[in-house]
Amino acid sequence: MADVQVQCINKDPRDNRHEGITHLGGTGWKWTRTQVIQSIESGSNTFFTFVNSKRAEVAVVDGPSGKYVRTHADGYWNDNLLALMECVA
C-alpha cells in the first residue's frame, strides 16, 4: 500500500465550491475521483493533503448524491482539497 500526497484537483466547474471534484493528482499521477475512491475502499492506497503545514487524510464520504472524497484532520472534516491548485496534466 502506498501513502500518496494529493497536490492538485480538477472540478467541474472550477469556480463553483459546491460542485464535485472530478480528478485528483500529484507528482506523476492524475486519477478520477472514482479511481481514488475505489483505491481507498479496497485498501490499496491512502491519500493525504499537506496544506498550511498540516497533514489531512483523504476519506470517502457517502453523501446524498453518492460517494465523494473529503479531507479529515484533527477530528474535523475540512476543505483542504478545495485549497489545492488546478491539475494541468
Secondary structure, 3 states (H helix, E strand, C coil): CEEEECCEEEECCCCCCCCCEEEEEECCEEEEHHHHHHHHHHCCEEEEEEECCEEEEEEEEEECCEEEEEEEECCEEECHHHHCEECCC
